[in-house]
Amino acid sequence: MVEQSVIGRRRVMAGATGLALAAALPLRRARAATPTINIGYFVETKPTMIAKAQGWFEEMAAAKINWIEMGSGAQINAGMVGGSLDIGMGIGSSPSAAGISQGIPYKVIAMLDNIGPAEEMTVRASDNIKAPADFKGKKIATPFGSTSHFRLMGFLKTNGLSLSDVTVLDLPPEQIVAAWKRGDIDGAYVWSPAKAELLADGGAVYETYKELDARGYVIADLFVARNAFAKAHGMAVTGILKAYGKALDLYQSKPDEAAAIVGKAAGVSTEVAAANLKEYDFVPLREQLTSQWLGSPGKPGAFAAELEHTAEFLVGQKSIRRALKLPAYQKGIDTHYLEEAVA
């Protein structure tokens, strides 16, 4: 359920007269009023589902939220271009790098997670795929424009495989599951709960992430905010991040309780949710402000270089026309809302 908007915090100068205070009230209400926030999100086994299920996003943003389920980060980019989305929650680093490169008017405001092995190649156990050469002639599905697509193409490139060797299909997670059950595909590179469904239906993990991370194909899930919305409603943006921080705290302090909530919200068992959650590296909000990750306002962190590298790869794949220089990706990250959220 969503709740009515409430008046946000505002400092009043000490010693203000009653007349001056009364005159300030209409302005205070006007600045605090936040319209319904359009958030693009994914059904995933992550702490974001806790904050969504518990109503913490609405509570801490002090606004109604219109939740719009996404099938890929490319869809979030399209929504941002068209102005139909204000916040993208869980967009991958690959579509984010593409968005910044193409001048989409948003900024990365926080990380959701460092993905690691949580997105991985899943193949049919009966196909006995044990080596890269065994993928020749196979049909592998992934959501195009996603971090999984980035990783899949990296796997093909690093193993000398081309698109004439492997048929790569563009399918959103729910269609991947359906295609798998029909026998239309031999494997998929995707995240849970879709990945978990494939594994439960005769699938097996073909590990790629360690080699790909070592080769520079690091992937993460992020929060992005449309520039115009964030500028007009900064406190709501900060509230969104506070709500995620609260959910992450619950997962870290009470993982069993958190897994039960996530499982119910994502439509999987508590056991599956618990196993999926353990695969991600959920970087604490305060740690995201360090030089290792996003950095603090005015002091860009190392993650901008990951976005630059990702963009260069996307150019090579002809997914985008050009990559920008590192300062553009540094400017594409705005952590002052994150700093406020942890203050």
Buried (B, 14 or more C-beta within 10 A) or exposed (E): EBEEBEEBEEEEEEEEEEEEEEEBEEEBEEBBBBBEBBBBBBBBBBBBBBBBBBBBBBBBBBBBBBEBEBBBBBBBBBBBBEEEBBBBBBBBBBBBBBBBBBEBEBBBBBBBBBBBBBBBBBBBEEBEBEEBEBBEEBBBBBBBBBBBBBBBBBBBBBBEBEEEBBEBBBBBBBBBBEBBEEEBBBBBBBBBBBBBBBBEEEBBBBEBBEEBBEEBBBBBBBBBBBBEBBEBBBBBBBBBBBBBBBBBBBBEEEBEEBBBBBBBBBEBBBEBBBBBBEBBEBBBBEEBBBEEBBBBBEEBBEBBBBBBBBBBBBBEEEBBEEBBEBEBBBEBBBBBBBBBBBE
